[in-house]
């Protein structure tokens, strides 16, 4: 219902601004209408009674004519009075409903014409929060990471060494398999404590801190920056979008942090070598300087492709499964958005990352720690060549060597990392 006259506009404004008065008026109109209708009915009844009496007296033609005129006049007066009544309650209710719908439509159109503004945090906040959370997690889980590296390197010497004769060449794969199977988490821990002491579990800690800062910090920060571009107004992102962002973030993190990753692996593996073959780096900075000086700057990025392969798999599994698990638990009201929810989601992310990345992790570790053979050639040409040689000499399960240690490392690592990441994110949002 559209009201175009000035009087109608005044009535619409009065109805809108005086809703309670409108309801009172409607009730008054109802009462007045009922009173008028009752009075009219009584008058009609009285007139009919008089007319009947006149008919019984056999009135003349002129009297009948006058009675007809009287009835017509009464009906005309009644109709005229009815035309002067205020609008009926139904009309007022229709006007009020139409006015409310028009106002709501105008408000909706105005809100749609002004799109919601999605406020994104500055990129440096994501990188800073990621680096700080990664360092905290790396310091807590460094001993488990050291055990994983030592277990993955078990059997590499027997597998990569050239055979001295035919019988030795045939026996090398069997010896490598025997040595690999004998390396368990408990036996590796016992050997390190026995030969290097308890502090041996923290060998290469400075390299790990450097790796966590550059590699993991870049990965987490770039994931936040990339995913924020594709999120909707509610901050949600589809699972395949999370996987794609994780793959790209993992590649960027590996490219930036590959030198630090090599330093950490070499410092952790140094203790398993004979004293005369150890590199004996003083710290992570000394390792970077020594490698660049003796082997050249490009040597710092040796094994960058397998590092990127593994980092992309780990980042995609970690970030996608963490965010998806957290979102699912919050949406289903299984848990509130808090520390328990973050810890449970990080366990899911750690399991997925461990299963998906372990074969690439084995190849990366062996490529980064390999040394030239007696003829000057390298034992492995690349990631898949390393995997093939490992499977041929040690069996298919060798690609999942250290899986228990990887899981034991990923579980607390992801819990500390993601819980601290959420804390640092909230802290930086206030800045």
C-alpha positions as CSV (number, residue, x, y, z in Angstrom):
1,X,0.0,0.0,0.0
2,X,1.6,3.3,-1.1
3,X,0.4,6.6,0.4
4,X,1.1,9.6,-1.9
5,X,-1.2,12.4,-0.5
6,X,0.0,14.8,2.2
7,X,-2.7,13.7,4.5
8,X,-1.8,10.1,4.0
9,X,1.9,10.9,4.6
10,X,0.9,12.7,7.9
11,X,-1.1,9.6,8.9
12,X,1.8,7.3,8.1
13,X,4.2,9.4,10.2
14,X,1.7,9.5,13.1
15,X,1.3,5.7,13.0
16,X,5.1,5.1,12.9
17,X,6.0,7.5,15.7
18,X,3.0,6.7,17.9
19,X,2.6,2.9,17.8
20,X,1.0,2.7,21.2
21,X,-1.3,5.5,20.5
22,X,-2.2,3.7,17.3
23,X,-3.3,0.7,19.2
24,X,-5.4,2.8,21.6
25,X,-7.0,4.6,18.7
26,X,-7.8,1.3,17.0
27,X,-9.6,0.1,20.2
28,X,-11.5,3.4,20.4
29,X,-12.6,3.1,16.8
30,X,-13.8,-0.4,17.5
31,X,-15.9,0.8,20.5
32,X,-17.3,3.8,18.6
33,X,-18.2,1.6,15.6
34,X,-20.0,-0.9,17.8
35,X,-21.9,1.9,19.6
36,X,-23.0,3.5,16.3
37,X,-24.0,0.2,14.8
38,X,-26.2,-0.5,17.9
39,X,-27.8,2.9,17.8
40,X,-28.5,2.6,14.1
41,X,-30.1,-0.8,14.6
42,X,-32.3,0.6,17.4
43,X,-33.4,3.4,15.2
44,X,-34.2,1.1,12.3
45,X,-36.2,-1.1,14.6
46,X,-38.2,1.8,16.0
47,X,-38.9,3.0,12.4
48,X,-40.0,-0.4,11.3
49,X,-42.4,-0.7,14.3
50,X,-44.0,2.6,13.5
51,X,-44.4,1.8,9.9
52,X,-46.1,-1.5,10.7
53,X,-48.6,0.3,12.9
54,X,-49.4,2.7,10.1
55,X,-49.9,-0.1,7.7
56,X,-52.4,-1.7,10.1
57,X,-54.4,1.6,10.2
58,X,-54.7,1.4,6.3
59,X,-52.8,4.6,5.7
60,X,-53.6,6.7,2.7
61,X,-51.4,6.9,-0.4
62,X,-49.9,10.2,0.6
63,X,-49.0,8.9,4.1
64,X,-47.3,5.8,2.6
65,X,-45.4,8.1,0.3
66,X,-44.3,10.2,3.2
67,X,-43.2,7.1,5.1
68,X,-41.1,5.9,2.2
69,X,-39.5,9.3,2.0
70,X,-38.8,9.1,5.7
71,X,-37.2,5.7,5.4
72,X,-35.1,6.8,2.5
73,X,-33.9,9.9,4.4
74,X,-33.0,7.7,7.4
75,X,-31.0,5.3,5.2
76,X,-29.3,8.2,3.5
77,X,-28.4,9.7,6.9
78,X,-27.0,6.4,8.1
79,X,-24.9,5.9,5.0
80,X,-23.6,9.5,5.3
81,X,-22.7,8.9,9.0
82,X,-20.9,5.8,8.0
83,X,-18.9,7.6,5.4
84,X,-17.8,10.1,8.0
85,X,-16.3,7.4,10.3
86,X,-12.6,7.2,10.9
87,X,-10.6,4.6,9.0
88,X,-11.3,1.1,10.1
89,X,-8.9,-0.8,12.3
90,X,-8.1,-3.1,9.3
91,X,-7.1,-0.1,7.2
92,X,-4.8,1.3,9.9
93,X,-3.3,-2.1,10.5
94,X,-2.5,-2.5,6.7
95,X,-1.0,1.0,6.7
96,X,1.2,0.2,9.7
97,X,2.4,-3.1,8.2
98,X,3.1,-1.5,4.8
99,X,5.1,1.3,6.5
100,X,7.1,-1.1,8.6
101,X,8.0,-3.3,5.5
102,X,9.0,-0.2,3.6
103,X,11.2,1.0,6.4
104,X,12.8,-2.5,6.7
105,X,13.4,-2.7,3.0
106,X,15.1,0.7,3.0
107,X,17.3,-0.3,5.9
108,X,18.3,-3.5,4.1
109,X,19.0,-1.7,0.9
110,X,21.2,0.8,2.8
111,X,23.1,-2.0,4.6
112,X,23.6,-3.9,1.3
113,X,24.9,-0.8,-0.4
114,X,27.6,-0.5,2.3
115,X,29.7,-3.8,2.1
116,X,31.3,-5.1,5.3
117,X,34.9,-4.1,5.7
118,X,37.2,-7.0,6.7
119,X,39.9,-5.8,9.0
120,X,43.2,-7.7,8.5
121,X,46.1,-7.6,10.9
122,X,49.5,-6.2,9.7
123,X,51.6,-9.0,8.1
124,X,54.5,-8.4,10.5
125,X,52.3,-9.5,13.4
126,X,51.8,-13.0,11.9
127,X,55.5,-13.4,11.2
128,X,56.4,-12.2,14.7
129,X,53.8,-14.4,16.4
130,X,54.8,-17.4,14.3
131,X,58.6,-17.0,15.0
132,X,58.1,-16.6,18.8
133,X,55.7,-19.6,19.0
134,X,58.1,-21.7,16.8
135,X,61.1,-20.9,19.1
136,X,59.2,-21.9,22.2
137,X,58.1,-25.2,20.6
138,X,61.5,-26.0,19.2
139,X,63.3,-25.5,22.6
140,X,60.8,-27.8,24.3
141,X,61.0,-30.6,21.7
142,X,64.7,-30.4,20.7
143,X,65.7,-33.7,22.4
144,X,63.0,-35.6,20.6
145,X,64.1,-34.0,17.3
146,X,67.6,-35.1,18.0
147,X,66.5,-38.7,18.5
148,X,64.6,-38.6,15.3
149,X,67.6,-37.4,13.2
150,X,69.9,-40.0,14.7
151,X,67.4,-42.8,14.0
152,X,66.9,-41.6,10.4
153,X,70.7,-41.7,9.9
154,X,71.0,-45.2,11.2
155,X,72.3,-47.5,8.4
156,X,73.2,-44.7,6.0
157,X,77.0,-45.5,6.2
158,X,76.5,-49.1,5.3
159,X,74.0,-48.2,2.5
160,X,76.1,-45.5,0.9
161,X,79.6,-46.9,1.3
162,X,81.0,-48.5,-2.0
163,X,81.5,-52.3,-1.7
164,X,85.1,-53.4,-1.6
165,X,84.3,-56.7,-3.2
166,X,81.3,-58.7,-4.5
167,X,80.6,-60.5,-1.2
168,X,80.8,-57.3,0.7
169,X,78.5,-55.6,-1.8
170,X,75.9,-58.3,-1.3
171,X,76.2,-58.2,2.5
172,X,75.9,-54.4,2.7
173,X,72.1,-54.1,2.3
174,X,71.7,-56.9,4.9
175,X,74.0,-55.1,7.3
176,X,72.2,-51.8,6.8
177,X,68.8,-53.5,7.5
178,X,70.1,-55.1,10.6
179,X,71.6,-51.9,11.9
180,X,68.4,-49.9,11.1
181,X,66.2,-52.4,12.9
182,X,68.4,-52.3,16.0
183,X,67.9,-48.5,16.3
184,X,64.8,-47.9,18.4
185,X,63.8,-44.8,20.3
186,X,65.0,-46.3,23.6
187,X,68.3,-47.7,22.3
188,X,69.1,-44.4,20.5
189,X,68.4,-42.4,23.7
190,X,70.6,-44.8,25.7
191,X,73.5,-44.5,23.3
192,X,73.4,-40.7,23.3
193,X,73.3,-40.4,27.1
194,X,76.0,-43.0,27.4
195,X,78.4,-41.6,24.9
196,X,77.6,-37.8,25.1
197,X,75.9,-37.3,28.4
198,X,72.5,-35.6,29.0
199,X,73.6,-32.4,27.4
200,X,74.1,-34.4,24.2
201,X,70.3,-34.4,23.9
202,X,70.6,-30.6,23.3
203,X,73.4,-30.7,20.8
204,X,72.6,-28.3,18.0
205,X,70.1,-26.3,20.0
206,X,71.3,-23.0,18.5
207,X,70.8,-24.3,15.0
208,X,67.3,-25.4,16.0
209,X,66.4,-21.9,17.3
210,X,67.8,-20.4,14.1
211,X,65.7,-22.9,12.1
212,X,62.5,-22.2,14.0
213,X,62.9,-18.5,13.6
214,X,63.4,-18.4,9.9
215,X,61.9,-21.6,8.5
216,X,58.9,-22.1,10.8
217,X,58.3,-18.4,11.5
218,X,58.2,-17.6,7.7
219,X,55.9,-20.6,7.2
220,X,53.4,-19.5,9.8
221,X,53.6,-15.8,9.0
222,X,53.2,-16.3,5.2
223,X,50.3,-18.7,5.8
224,X,48.4,-16.0,7.8
225,X,49.2,-13.4,5.1
226,X,48.2,-15.6,2.2
227,X,45.1,-17.1,3.7
228,X,43.8,-13.7,4.8
229,X,43.5,-12.8,1.1
230,X,41.1,-15.7,0.4
231,X,39.0,-15.7,3.6
232,X,35.4,-14.6,3.5
233,X,33.8,-11.9,5.7
234,X,33.5,-14.4,8.6
235,X,37.1,-15.4,8.4
236,X,36.4,-18.9,7.0
237,X,38.3,-20.7,4.3
238,X,37.5,-24.0,2.5
239,X,39.6,-27.0,3.3
240,X,41.2,-27.2,-0.2
241,X,42.0,-23.5,0.2
242,X,43.8,-24.2,3.5
243,X,45.8,-27.0,1.8
244,X,46.8,-24.7,-1.1
245,X,47.9,-21.9,1.3
246,X,49.8,-24.4,3.4
247,X,51.7,-25.7,0.3
248,X,52.7,-22.2,-0.7
249,X,53.6,-21.1,2.8
250,X,55.7,-24.3,3.2
251,X,57.7,-23.6,0.0
252,X,58.4,-20.0,1.1
253,X,59.5,-21.1,4.6
254,X,61.8,-23.7,3.2
255,X,63.4,-21.3,0.7
256,X,64.2,-18.8,3.5
257,X,65.1,-21.3,6.2
258,X,67.0,-24.0,4.3
259,X,70.5,-22.8,5.5
260,X,69.3,-22.8,9.1
261,X,67.8,-26.3,8.6
262,X,71.0,-27.6,7.2
263,X,73.0,-26.2,10.2
264,X,70.6,-27.8,12.6
265,X,70.8,-31.3,11.0
266,X,74.6,-31.2,10.8
267,X,75.0,-30.1,14.4
268,X,72.6,-32.8,15.5
269,X,74.3,-35.5,13.4
270,X,77.9,-34.5,14.4
271,X,77.8,-36.5,17.6
272,X,77.3,-39.9,15.8
273,X,80.5,-39.5,13.8
274,X,84.0,-40.6,15.0
275,X,85.9,-37.7,16.7
276,X,88.3,-37.3,13.8
277,X,85.4,-36.8,11.3
278,X,83.3,-34.4,13.4
279,X,82.8,-30.8,12.1
280,X,82.7,-29.4,15.7
281,X,80.8,-26.2,14.9
282,X,80.7,-23.9,17.9
283,X,77.2,-22.6,17.2
284,X,74.8,-21.9,14.4
285,X,76.5,-18.7,13.3
286,X,79.9,-20.4,13.2
287,X,78.3,-23.2,11.2
288,X,76.9,-20.8,8.6
289,X,80.2,-19.1,8.3
290,X,82.2,-22.3,8.0
291,X,79.9,-23.9,5.4
292,X,80.0,-20.7,3.3
293,X,83.7,-20.4,3.5
294,X,84.7,-24.0,2.9
295,X,81.9,-25.2,0.6
296,X,80.6,-22.0,-1.0
297,X,77.5,-20.0,-0.5
298,X,75.4,-22.3,-2.7
299,X,76.2,-25.2,-0.3
300,X,73.9,-23.5,2.3
301,X,71.0,-24.4,0.0
302,X,72.1,-27.9,-0.6
303,X,69.0,-30.2,-0.4
304,X,66.7,-27.2,-0.7
305,X,64.4,-29.1,-3.0
306,X,63.8,-32.0,-0.6
307,X,63.5,-29.5,2.1
308,X,60.8,-27.7,0.2
309,X,59.1,-30.9,-0.7
310,X,58.9,-31.9,3.0
311,X,58.0,-28.4,4.1
312,X,55.2,-28.1,1.7
313,X,53.7,-31.5,2.8
314,X,54.1,-30.7,6.5
315,X,52.7,-27.2,6.2
316,X,49.7,-28.3,4.2
317,X,48.9,-31.2,6.6
318,X,49.6,-29.1,9.8
319,X,47.8,-25.9,8.9
320,X,44.8,-27.5,7.1
321,X,44.1,-30.2,9.6
322,X,44.7,-27.8,12.6
323,X,42.3,-25.2,11.3
324,X,39.7,-27.7,10.1
325,X,39.7,-29.7,13.3
326,X,39.4,-26.5,15.4
327,X,36.6,-25.1,13.3
328,X,34.8,-28.5,13.4
329,X,35.0,-28.8,17.2
330,X,33.8,-25.2,17.6
331,X,30.9,-25.5,15.1
332,X,29.7,-28.7,16.7
333,X,30.1,-27.2,20.2
334,X,32.2,-30.1,21.1
335,X,34.7,-27.6,22.7
336,X,34.9,-23.9,23.2
337,X,37.6,-21.8,21.5
338,X,40.3,-22.2,24.1
339,X,43.4,-24.0,25.1
340,X,41.8,-27.5,25.2
341,X,40.4,-27.0,21.7
342,X,43.7,-25.8,20.4
343,X,45.6,-28.7,22.0
344,X,43.2,-31.3,20.5
345,X,43.3,-29.8,17.1
346,X,47.1,-29.7,17.2
347,X,47.2,-33.4,18.0
348,X,45.2,-34.1,14.8
349,X,47.6,-31.8,12.8
350,X,50.7,-33.6,14.3
351,X,49.5,-37.1,13.3
352,X,48.6,-36.0,9.8
353,X,52.0,-34.2,9.3
354,X,54.0,-37.1,10.7
355,X,52.4,-39.7,8.3
356,X,52.6,-37.5,5.2
357,X,56.1,-36.1,5.7
358,X,58.2,-38.9,7.1
359,X,59.5,-40.4,3.8
360,X,60.5,-36.9,2.6
361,X,62.0,-36.2,6.1
362,X,64.2,-39.3,5.8
363,X,65.4,-38.3,2.3
364,X,66.0,-34.7,3.4
365,X,68.0,-35.7,6.5
366,X,70.2,-38.0,4.5
367,X,70.8,-35.5,1.7
368,X,71.8,-32.8,4.1
369,X,74.2,-35.0,6.1
370,X,75.9,-36.9,3.2
371,X,79.6,-36.6,2.5
372,X,81.5,-37.2,-0.7
373,X,82.6,-40.8,-1.4
374,X,86.2,-41.8,-2.0
375,X,85.9,-41.0,-5.7
376,X,84.5,-37.6,-5.0
377,X,80.9,-38.3,-6.0
378,X,77.9,-37.9,-3.7
379,X,76.0,-41.0,-2.7
380,X,72.6,-39.5,-3.6
381,X,71.6,-37.4,-6.6
382,X,68.2,-36.1,-5.2
383,X,65.2,-36.8,-3.2
384,X,63.7,-39.7,-5.2
385,X,67.1,-41.2,-5.8
386,X,67.8,-41.2,-2.1
387,X,64.4,-42.8,-1.5
388,X,65.1,-45.5,-4.2
389,X,68.5,-46.3,-2.8
390,X,67.1,-46.4,0.8
391,X,64.3,-48.8,-0.3
392,X,66.8,-51.1,-2.2
393,X,69.2,-51.3,0.6
394,X,67.0,-51.2,3.7
395,X,63.5,-52.0,2.6
396,X,60.3,-50.0,2.1
397,X,59.7,-49.5,5.8
398,X,63.0,-47.6,6.0
399,X,61.1,-44.6,4.6
400,X,59.1,-44.6,7.8
401,X,62.1,-44.9,10.0
402,X,61.8,-42.7,13.0
403,X,58.0,-42.4,12.6
404,X,57.4,-43.0,16.3
405,X,60.0,-40.4,17.1
406,X,58.4,-38.1,14.5
407,X,55.0,-38.6,16.1
408,X,56.4,-38.2,19.6
409,X,58.0,-35.0,18.4
410,X,55.1,-33.7,16.4
411,X,52.5,-34.2,19.2
412,X,54.2,-31.9,21.8
413,X,55.7,-29.7,19.2
414,X,52.4,-28.9,17.6
415,X,50.6,-28.5,20.9
416,X,53.2,-26.0,22.2
417,X,53.5,-24.3,18.8
418,X,49.8,-23.8,18.1
419,X,48.8,-23.0,21.7
420,X,51.5,-20.4,21.9
421,X,50.7,-19.1,18.4
422,X,47.1,-18.4,19.4
423,X,48.3,-16.6,22.5
424,X,50.8,-14.5,20.6
425,X,48.2,-13.7,17.9
426,X,45.8,-12.4,20.6
427,X,48.6,-10.4,22.2
428,X,49.6,-8.8,18.9
429,X,46.0,-7.9,18.0
430,X,45.9,-5.5,20.9
431,X,48.9,-3.6,19.4
